[in-house]
């Protein structure tokens, strides 16, 4: 749907859920808070300059467009399972050069990805409003780790609500693979008071938590970063998820994504 307030703005909805917003005139304009949090992470990754990125889940390619603008010369590969959606976006919202888009299952593509090639791997996969179970296990995160270069970052956008049992289990799952982990969410979501997006970040090297925290705090909709001892307390007694125990992410409450 076109944005009536911006002739270059477009909103993509899938099954009634707002999925992507694209401003064709300004790829750095990210309308949704969770996309800005991913962008803050991309900005915080050092050194400055082009990145090699693998995106699992494409939608209208809001984050890849941002990265192409913010870090010219970045090499990006996007895997999106919905072929007709890819063709619709290609026709209506064409993406810039340097972004390679393919149709396929995220986990299958990850299993076939070159080892140690990506600086950043963004997992943002939703079937409707839920993340499929086969993308939520230790086995899946191990595949992500294998695709990353030393010091690379894994970032997973998920959604959960009170009492955050799903998000905690996913954080424990990422922590079972990566020695460095942080969790990013709006304070009210982190306190288990409402449903919202949760960004999980993992790496084999120390994460840029200070720089990222400053950027998150300065956002128009501030988010808080949880790591170290605080995250360890949050995850006390929480077991990682395996292929045998994984289930789809919980459905959102009624009206969570209402367009009014």
C-alpha positions as CSV (number, residue, x, y, z in Angstrom):
1,X,0.0,0.0,0.0
2,X,1.3,3.5,-0.8
3,X,1.9,5.9,2.1
4,X,-0.6,8.7,1.7
5,X,1.8,11.1,3.5
6,X,4.8,10.2,1.4
7,X,4.5,9.5,-2.3
8,X,7.8,7.5,-2.2
9,X,6.8,5.4,0.9
10,X,5.2,1.9,0.7
11,X,3.9,-0.4,3.4
12,X,4.0,-4.2,2.8
13,X,1.5,-6.3,4.8
14,X,1.4,-10.1,4.8
15,X,-1.7,-11.9,6.1
16,X,-2.8,-8.7,7.8
17,X,0.6,-8.2,9.6
18,X,2.7,-5.1,8.8
19,X,5.9,-6.6,7.5
20,X,8.0,-3.9,5.8
21,X,8.1,-0.2,5.1
22,X,10.2,1.2,2.2
23,X,10.9,4.8,1.3
24,X,12.3,4.6,-2.3
25,X,13.7,8.1,-2.0
26,X,15.4,7.5,1.3
27,X,16.6,3.9,2.0
28,X,18.0,5.1,5.4
29,X,14.4,5.9,6.6
30,X,13.4,2.9,8.7
31,X,9.8,3.2,9.9
32,X,9.6,0.2,12.2
33,X,11.5,0.3,15.5
34,X,12.8,-3.3,15.2
35,X,14.4,-2.5,11.8
36,X,16.1,0.6,13.4
37,X,17.5,-1.6,16.1
38,X,19.1,-3.9,13.5
39,X,20.4,-0.9,11.7
40,X,22.0,0.4,15.0
41,X,23.8,-3.0,15.2
42,X,25.0,-2.7,11.6
43,X,26.2,0.8,12.4
44,X,28.0,-0.4,15.5
45,X,29.9,-3.2,13.9
46,X,33.6,-2.4,13.3
47,X,35.5,-1.6,11.3
48,X,33.6,0.9,9.3
49,X,33.2,0.1,5.6
50,X,31.4,-2.5,3.4
51,X,30.1,-5.7,5.0
52,X,29.3,-9.1,3.7
53,X,25.7,-9.9,4.9
54,X,23.4,-12.8,4.7
55,X,19.7,-12.0,5.3
56,X,17.3,-14.8,6.1
57,X,13.8,-13.4,5.3
58,X,13.5,-10.6,2.9
59,X,10.0,-9.0,2.8
60,X,10.5,-5.7,1.0
61,X,14.2,-5.6,1.9
62,X,14.1,-2.7,4.3
63,X,17.3,-3.6,6.1
64,X,19.3,-4.6,3.0
65,X,18.4,-1.3,1.4
66,X,19.6,0.5,4.5
67,X,22.9,-1.4,4.6
68,X,23.5,-0.6,0.9
69,X,23.0,3.1,1.7
70,X,24.9,3.2,5.0
71,X,27.9,1.0,3.9
72,X,28.3,1.4,0.1
73,X,30.0,-1.6,-1.5
74,X,28.5,-4.2,0.9
75,X,27.8,-7.6,-0.6
76,X,24.4,-8.9,0.4
77,X,22.5,-12.1,-0.2
78,X,18.8,-12.3,0.8
79,X,16.9,-15.6,1.1
80,X,13.1,-15.3,1.0
81,X,10.8,-18.3,0.8
82,X,7.9,-16.5,-0.9
83,X,8.6,-16.4,-4.6
84,X,5.5,-14.4,-5.6
85,X,6.4,-11.8,-3.0
86,X,9.9,-11.5,-4.4
87,X,8.5,-10.9,-7.8
88,X,6.0,-8.3,-6.5
89,X,8.8,-6.4,-4.7
90,X,11.0,-6.6,-7.8
91,X,8.3,-5.0,-9.9
92,X,6.9,-2.4,-7.5
93,X,9.9,-1.6,-5.2
94,X,13.1,-2.5,-7.2
95,X,16.1,-2.9,-5.0
96,X,19.6,-1.4,-5.7
97,X,22.6,-3.2,-7.2
98,X,24.7,-5.2,-4.8
99,X,21.7,-7.1,-3.2
100,X,21.3,-10.6,-4.5
101,X,17.8,-12.1,-3.8
102,X,17.0,-15.8,-4.1
103,X,13.9,-17.8,-3.3
104,X,14.3,-20.7,-0.9
105,X,14.0,-22.0,2.7
106,X,16.2,-20.1,5.1
107,X,17.6,-23.2,6.9
108,X,18.3,-25.0,3.7
109,X,20.1,-22.0,2.3
110,X,22.0,-21.5,5.5
111,X,23.2,-25.2,5.5
112,X,24.5,-24.6,1.9
113,X,26.1,-21.2,2.7
114,X,29.9,-20.8,2.3
115,X,31.6,-21.4,5.7
116,X,33.1,-18.3,7.4
117,X,32.1,-15.9,4.7
118,X,29.5,-13.5,6.3
119,X,30.3,-10.5,8.6
120,X,26.7,-10.4,9.7
121,X,23.8,-12.8,9.5
122,X,20.3,-11.3,10.0
123,X,17.5,-13.8,10.7
124,X,14.1,-12.1,10.4
125,X,11.8,-14.9,9.2
126,X,8.1,-14.8,10.0
127,X,5.3,-17.0,8.5
128,X,2.5,-14.6,9.0
129,X,3.2,-13.3,12.5
130,X,5.2,-16.4,13.8
131,X,8.7,-17.6,13.3
132,X,8.8,-21.3,12.1
133,X,10.2,-23.9,14.6
134,X,13.0,-25.2,12.4
135,X,14.7,-21.7,12.7
136,X,14.6,-21.7,16.5
137,X,17.0,-24.4,17.6
138,X,20.6,-24.9,18.7
139,X,21.1,-26.8,15.5
140,X,20.0,-23.8,13.4
141,X,22.1,-21.4,15.4
142,X,25.2,-23.7,14.9
143,X,24.6,-23.4,11.1
144,X,24.5,-19.6,11.5
145,X,27.8,-19.7,13.4
146,X,29.5,-21.8,10.8
147,X,28.5,-19.2,8.1
148,X,30.1,-16.3,10.0
149,X,33.6,-15.1,9.7
150,X,35.6,-14.7,12.9
151,X,34.1,-11.8,14.8
152,X,30.9,-11.9,12.8
153,X,27.5,-11.1,14.3
154,X,24.4,-13.2,14.3
155,X,21.2,-11.2,14.8
156,X,17.7,-12.7,15.2
157,X,14.5,-10.6,15.2
158,X,11.8,-12.4,17.2
159,X,8.6,-11.4,19.0
160,X,7.3,-12.4,22.4
161,X,5.0,-11.3,25.2
162,X,4.6,-11.9,28.9
163,X,6.2,-13.8,30.6
164,X,8.9,-13.9,27.9
165,X,9.3,-17.6,28.2
166,X,9.9,-17.9,24.4
167,X,12.4,-15.0,24.3
168,X,14.4,-16.4,27.2
169,X,14.6,-19.9,25.7
170,X,15.8,-18.3,22.5
171,X,18.4,-16.3,24.3
172,X,19.6,-19.5,26.0
173,X,19.7,-21.2,22.6
174,X,21.9,-18.4,21.1
175,X,24.1,-18.5,24.3
176,X,24.6,-22.2,23.9
177,X,26.4,-21.5,20.6
178,X,28.0,-18.0,21.0
179,X,30.1,-17.0,23.9
180,X,29.0,-13.3,23.6
181,X,25.3,-12.6,23.6
182,X,23.0,-9.6,24.2
183,X,19.3,-9.1,24.1
184,X,17.7,-5.9,22.9
185,X,14.1,-4.9,23.5
186,X,11.9,-2.0,24.6
187,X,11.9,-1.7,28.4
188,X,8.3,-2.6,28.8
189,X,8.8,-5.8,26.7
190,X,12.0,-6.7,28.6
191,X,10.1,-6.4,31.9
192,X,7.4,-8.8,30.5
193,X,4.6,-6.2,30.5
194,X,3.7,-6.3,26.8
195,X,4.2,-8.1,23.5
196,X,6.9,-6.8,21.2
197,X,10.0,-7.4,19.2
198,X,13.2,-8.9,20.7
199,X,16.6,-8.7,19.0
200,X,19.1,-11.4,20.0
201,X,22.7,-10.9,19.0
202,X,25.6,-13.4,19.2
203,X,29.2,-13.5,18.3
204,X,32.5,-15.3,19.1
205,X,34.1,-12.0,19.9
206,X,33.1,-9.2,22.3
207,X,30.1,-7.2,21.0
208,X,30.0,-3.4,20.5
209,X,27.7,-3.1,23.5
210,X,28.7,0.4,24.5
211,X,28.3,1.9,21.1
212,X,25.1,0.0,20.5
213,X,23.6,1.0,23.8
214,X,24.2,4.7,23.1
215,X,22.5,4.3,19.7
216,X,19.5,2.4,21.2
217,X,19.1,5.0,23.9
218,X,19.1,7.9,21.4
219,X,16.4,6.3,19.2
220,X,13.0,8.0,19.0
221,X,11.6,4.8,20.6
222,X,14.5,3.8,23.0
223,X,15.4,0.2,23.6
224,X,17.5,-1.4,26.3
225,X,20.4,-3.8,25.9
226,X,20.7,-6.7,28.3
227,X,24.0,-8.6,28.6
228,X,26.6,-10.1,30.9
229,X,25.5,-10.8,34.5
230,X,22.0,-9.3,33.9
231,X,21.4,-11.6,31.0
232,X,22.8,-14.6,33.0
233,X,20.3,-13.9,35.8
234,X,17.4,-13.6,33.3
235,X,18.4,-17.0,31.8
236,X,19.0,-18.9,35.0
237,X,17.5,-22.3,34.8
238,X,16.4,-21.8,31.2
239,X,17.3,-24.6,28.8
240,X,18.3,-24.2,25.1
241,X,15.9,-25.3,22.4
242,X,16.7,-28.2,20.1
243,X,15.2,-29.5,16.9
244,X,13.4,-32.1,19.0
245,X,11.8,-29.5,21.3
246,X,11.3,-26.5,19.0
247,X,7.9,-25.0,18.3
248,X,6.7,-22.0,16.3
249,X,7.0,-18.7,18.1
250,X,3.9,-17.7,20.1
251,X,1.1,-15.9,18.3
252,X,0.6,-12.2,19.0
253,X,-2.3,-11.1,21.1
254,X,-5.4,-9.9,19.2
255,X,-4.9,-6.4,17.8
256,X,-1.1,-6.4,18.3
257,X,-0.5,-5.4,14.7
258,X,-3.7,-3.5,14.0
259,X,-3.4,-0.9,11.3
260,X,-6.3,1.1,12.7
